[in-house]
Amino acid sequence: MRALILIVLALFIALSLHSQTAEGKWYGEVGGSKNKIQFVFHLSEDNGEWTAIVDIPSQNLKGLKTRKTEFTRDSLYIDGKNLGFEYSAKLEKSVEQFLGVFKEGVNQVALNLSREKPDIVRKVRPQEPVKPYPYREEEVVFKNRKDNITLAGTLTLPEYNGKQFPTVILITGSGPQNRDEEIFGHKPFLVLADHLTRLGIAILRFDDRGVNESTGNFTEATTADFATDVESAISYLKTRSEVDKERIGLVGHSEGGIIAPMVAAKSKDVSFIVLLAGTGVSGFETVLRQSIDMRGFPVADEEAFKEFMTNVLKIASADKELSLVRKELTSYYDKSAFFNAAVGETEQRTQILKDLVEARTSKWVRYFYNYNPADMIEIVECPVLSINGTKDIQVNAEVNQAGIKAALERGGNRDFQVIALEGLNHFFQEAETGDMKEYATIEQTFSPKAMKIISDWILKRVK
C-alpha cells in the first residue's frame, strides 16, 4: 500500500514539474535579419486542459487564440490552423527550450522557444509620425450590436475650429490586423491617418474583431461579417458631435476594398469610398490568379497547373455540405501529380493533405470564392476612387481595375476615378519587383504620391 502511495506521489510530482516547466511565456522568432518575425506563446493549464495564446510583437498583434493545445510528457502540439499555422515541439529540460517546427500550409521552418525574451529591434520607418501630434488622438470603443462584440480603435481629430469635420473610416485587408494594419514592420494606416488628419479630415481606425483590444472571433467571420463592423463604426461616428454626418467616407485596403462598396451599396450614410488595391472580379478568379502568380515553384506545364487549380477551386467552392466538399477535395489532391510531386511519400503527407484541404475550405474562403465585389460596386451611387499599383502581385491592377471600371459604368455612377500607379506594390510602396519578400526591406511605408492622390480626391469631394 505504501509503495502504491509513493508511486502515485511520484507521478503527481512529475506531472506538477511538467506543468511548472511548460506553463508561462515562451519566446521565439523565425526569418532572416531583414524580415524577422517574433512570437510569444502563452501556455496555461487548467484541470488538464491546455491553452495557447499567441502574440506577434513584430506585427503588434496580441491575444490570438489558437484552436487546440496538447502537452503530454515532453511533447507540445498547438493547432493554430484558425490562424493559419501549426506548431509541434519537444521540451528539452536541460536547456529549458522547446525545439520545434512551425508549419504554415505545406511550408515549415524551425521555431525554438525559450524563456528568454529577445530584444525586439524595430526598424526605423521615417514616415511614421512622432508625438506630440498637431491634432487630437482618442482611444475609443463601440459596439457591433448585431454580433454582440466590442470594437476598439483610435479616433484622430483635427484641431477644433468650431466646425464639424469630414471623417474617414479605414478598413483593413485580409488576415487578423490591428488598427494600424501593421505588417512587415510597417504601419500603413498610422501613416495614412496622420497624413489625412493634418489636412483637416478626422480618421477612425480600429482593431479587427478578435484582435488586440477588440472582442469577437476573427476566424469564424466572413467578409460580410466584417462589413457589419464597419456599419457599427458609422453608427458610432454619428454619435460624435465633431463629425459631419453628411461627409463620412470609407477607405478600404485589399479585402477592405471589397467591404467598402458592400457597405456603401446599402447605406445612405456613406458619402464616398476609396478602394486601395481593391478587387473587381470574383474571389474564385482572384485566388486562381494568386495561385499562379504567387506560386513560388516552377511547373513543367503551366496550362495543366492552371487546370488543376481551377478544379481544386471548383470543388472547394461548390454549394454542397462541407464534409462532402472536403472528402471530394481530399480525393482530388491525393490523386494529383502536382500534389504528389510537391509532397511525396513523407511522414507528414497525411497531415499536410488534411491541413491543405481545411485551408481551402474555411468558412471565410468559401464565402470569398463565391463573392464578386463587382455586383456591389455596380450599385454604389456615391463617388468612388480606385487606385492600384502596377507591381501588385496579389491583386493584379489591370484585371481588377477593368472589372471595377466596368461595374461603375454599368451602374451609371457619375463620379468615379480609376488610377493605376506605376511601380507600386500591394501596400503602395515604391518597389523593385512587387514580391512579398520586399515589403519588410523597403524603407518607405506608403508612397507620398499615392497619399496625395487620395487626400486631393477626398478634399475635393468634402469641400
N, C-alpha and C positions, 0 to 999 in steps of 0.2 A: 504494500500500500504506500509506504514511504517512498519507494522507488518511483512509483507512478506519479506521486505528487511532485517529486524532483524533476521528472521528465516534463510534466505539464508546466512547471515553473520555468524550466529551461526554455521551452517553446515560447512561453509568454514573454520572457526576457528577450529572446531572439526577435520575435515579432515587434516588440517595442523598440528594439535597436534599429530594425529596418525602418519603422515609421519615423523615428527621430532622424535617421540618416537621410531619408528621402523627402520629408516634408520641408517646405520653405521655398526660398528663391534660388533659382539656378540660372546662370548667365551663359550665353554663348553667342557666336557670330559666324556668319558664312560670307563668302565672297572675297574678292581681292581688295587691295588697299583703296582702289578708286570707287568701288561700289559695295562697300561692306554693309551688311545688314545685321543689326544686333537683335537678340531675342532675350526675353526674361520669361521663364516658366515658373509660375507659382503653383507648387504641388501641395495638396492638402488631402487629409484622410479623415473620414467620419464614419465610424462603425463599419470599417472595412471597405467603404466606398471611396474611391479616389477621384479627385477632380484636378484639372489643369486649366489655369487661366494664363493667357499669353499676352505679353506686352511686346511691341516692336518699337523701341525708342527712336530708331533712325527714321521712322515714319510717324512718330508721335501718336501711336495707337496704344490704347490701354484697355485692359479688362476684356479681351476677346475670349469668349467661352468656347472650349472645344467640346466635341460630341461625347467622347468616352475616354476614360483613362484606366489603365490596368498596371498594377505594380505587384509582382509576385517574386519573392526571394530577391534576386538582383536584376530582374528584367522589367523594363519600363516600356509601355506602348501607349502612345497618345493618338487617338483618332481625331484629327482636326480636319477631316475631309469637308466639313461645313465651311472651313476657311481655306480649303484647297491644299492641305498638306497632311502628312502622317509623320510620326517620329517614333523610332524604335531605338532602344539603347540598353546597355548593360552598365550596372553600377560597379565601378572599381573603388572599393572602400579604401584601399591603401593610399590612393591619391585623392579620394573623395571627388570623383568625377563620373558623370555619365558619358560613356563613349558610344556615340550613336550615329544614325543616318537620318537625314531629313529628306523626305520624299515629296515631290510635287509632280503629280501625274506619273509619267514614265521617267522623269528626271530625278536624280538623287545626288546629294552631297553629304560629306561628313559634317556632323554638328556635335561637338563635345560641349557638355555643360559643366560648369564648376560653381562653387560658392563665391568665387572672387569676382567682384564687379569690375568689368573692364572700363577703362577710360573711354568715354564717348567723345571723340573729337569731331565736332561738327564743322563742315566746310563753311568758309565764309561765302555768303551769297550776297554780292554787293547791292542787289536791288531790294533786299529786304529792308523795310523801314525800321528806324531806330527811335525808341521813345526818348523824350515825350513827343507825341504826335500833335500836329496842329488841328486836332479835331477830337471829339468825344468818342470814347470807346466804352461800351457797356456789355457786361455779361448778361444774357437773357435766357429764359426758358419759356416754352409754350407747349400746349397740349395738342396732340392729334387725338381728338375725342372718338373718332371712328374706330381707331385701333387701340385706344386707351394707353398711349405711350407719351412720354415727355421728351421733347427735343431741346437740346441746349446749344446755344450759339453765341455769336458776337454781333452786336449792332454798332456800327460806326456812324456817327452823325457829324456833319459839318458844323462849324461854329454857328451858333444860333443867330439869325438875322431878323427874327420876327416873322419869317415866312415858313411855310411847310416845304419839306424837301421832296424832290423826286427820289424814289427808292428802288433799289435793285436787290433781288434775291439771287444769290449764287448757288447753283445746283451742281453737285459733284458728279464725277464719272463712275464707272462700274468698280465693284470691289469695295470693301469697307474703307471709308475715307473720313478723316477728321475735317473740321470746318475750314482748314487752310488747304484742303486737298493735298496734304503733304505726301510727297513720294520722291524717292531717289535723292533725298536731301534738299529738295526744293519745296517751297510753299507758294504755288502759283496764285491761290485765292487770296492769300495775305497781300501779295504784291499788287494784284488787280484791285482789291478792295481799297488799298491805300491810294492808288492812282485815282480811282473814281471819287473817293471821299474828298480828296484835296480839291476836286473840281466842283464840289457842291452837291454830290449825289450820295445819299445815305445808302449803306450796304448792310444786308443781313446775310450772314453765312453760318451754317450750323453743322454739327457732327451728324453723320448718318445714324439712323436708328440702330441701337445696339453697339454704338461706337463711343468710346470715351464717356462723356457726360450724358449722352442720350440713352434712353431706355428702349426696350423692344428687342426683337430678334431679327438681326440683319439677314441671316442665312435662310429664313423662311419667307422672305419678302420678294415680290416681283417688281418690275418697273412700275406697274400700276399702283402698287402699294407705296412706293417711294413718291409717286405723284401726289398721293394724299398727304404726305408730309409737307410738300410744297404748298398745297392748298391750305394746310394748317398755318404755315408761315404767313401766307397772305392774310388770313383771318386775324392773326396776331398783329400784323403791321397796321391793320385798320383800327386797332385799339390805341395806337400811338398818336398823340397829338402833334408830334413833329413830322409825321408822314403825310404827304399829299396823296390822298386815297385815289385821286384821278390819274396819278402818274406812278404806278407800281409796275415794274418790269422784271423779266426773268432773264438771267444769263446762265445757260447750261453748257457744261463741257462733256463731250463724248456721250455717255448714257444720259447725262443731264440735258444734252441737246435733243434727246428723244422725249424726255419728261416735260421740257418747257412747252412744246406745242401740244402735248397731251393735256396739260393744264389750261393753256390759253384757249384751246378749242372749246372748252366747257365754261370758262369763266369770263365774265364781263369786267372783272376787276384787273385784268392784265392789259396794260396799255401798249406794251411792246415786248418782243423777245429777241435774244441774241443766241444763235447756235454756234458754239465753238467746237469744231470737229464733229458736228452732228451727222447723223446718217439719214439718207433719203431713200434707202432700199430696205428690204426685209432683213430681219435678223438672220434668217436662213442664208441669204446671199452674203451678208456681212461675215458670218462665221466661215462660210465656204471660202471666200476670198482670203480671210486671215489664215486659214489652214494651209493655203498655197503660198501666200506672200511671206508668211512668218514661219514657215515650216522648220527651217534650221538644219535640214539634212537633204542630201541630193536623192533623186529617184531617177531610174533609168527611163521611165515612160511618164511624162507629165500628164498626158491625156488619161492614161489608166489611173493615175493617182487622183486626178480630179473626179473621175467616175466613181472611184472607191469612196472618196469623201462625200460626194453627192449622195450615194447610197446610205452611208453612215447617218447623215443628217436627215434623210427621208425617214429612216427607221426611228431615229431619236425624236423627231418632231411629230410623229404620227399621232392622230387623235384616238388613242387606244389606252386601255388600262396600263398603268405604269409597269406593273410586274411583267406583262406580256411584251411591252416595248423593250424592257431590259433583257428579257430572255432572247428575243429576236436579235438584238444588237450584240449580245454576248456571242451568239452563234455565228453571226456575220464576221465579227472581229476574229473569232477563233479560227475561221477557215481562210482568213485573208492572208495573202502572201506579203502584203505590206506590213501588217502587224507582226507576223511571224519573223520577218526579216529584221525588224527593229528590236524585238524582244527575245526571240529564240526560245530554246527549251531551258530557261533558267529556273532556279528555285522560286523566284518571285513572280513567275509568269502568271499564275492564277490570281495572285493579289493585284498585279498590275492591270490585268484584264478587268477585274471587278471594279477597281478604282476608276479606270478609264470610262467604263460604262456608266458608273454613278455620276461622274463629272459631266458626261454628255447628256444626262437625263435629269439634272437637278431641276427643282421647281422653277428657279429663275431662268435657266437657259431654255427650258421647254416653252416658257412664255415668250422669251426673246425670239426664238426661231420663228414663231408664228405671228409676230407683230411687225407690221410695216408702218413706220412713222409717217410715210407719205400720206397715209389715209387721214391722219390728224392735221398734218401741215396744210393739206388741201382746204380744210375748213377754218383755218386760222384767219381772222379778219384784221387783227392788229398789225402794225409794222413789224417786219422781220429782217434781221441781218444774219446772214450765214457766212462764216469765214472758215476756211480750211487751209492747212499747209500743204504745199505740193510735195513735201518729203515725208508726209504722214503715211507710214506703212500699216497702221492699224485701221484707219478709216480713209480709204482712197478718195482723194479730193475730186478727181474727175467724175468717177462713177456716182458718188453720193451727191455732189452738187448738181449734177444733171437731174437726179431724182428729186431733190429739193426744189429746184427751179421749175421743173415740170409740174410738180404738185401745186406750187404757188400760182402758176399761170392757169392751171385748170380751175382753181378755186376763185380766180379773178381778184386776187389780192392786189391792191393798187399801190402799195408802198413796201417794196422789198428790195434787198440788195444781196447779191451772191458774189463773194470775193475769194479768189484763190491767191494765197500769199506765197510767193516764191521762196523756196529754201527753208521753210519752217516745218518742224516735225509735229507730232501729235499733241505736244504740250506747248506749241508755239514758241519753241526755241529756235534760234538760227543754228542749223545742223549741217553736218557734212553728208551723212547718208540717210538719216532718219531712223536708223536702227535703235532698238530699245537700249542697247548697251551704251549708247551715247548719253542718255538722259542725265545720269549722275555726273558724268565727266564734264559736261558743258557748264560753264560758269553762269551763264545767263539763265534766269528763271522764266522770263516772259518777254518776248520781243517788244521793245518800245513802239515799233511801228504798228504792231498788232493792237497794242493797248490804245494808241492814239486813234486808230480807225474805230475801235469800239466806243471810246469816250466821245469822239466827234459825232458819231452817228447817234448816240443816245442823247447828247446835249441838244442836237438839232431838233429832236422829236419832243423833248420835255420842255423846250422853251417856246 
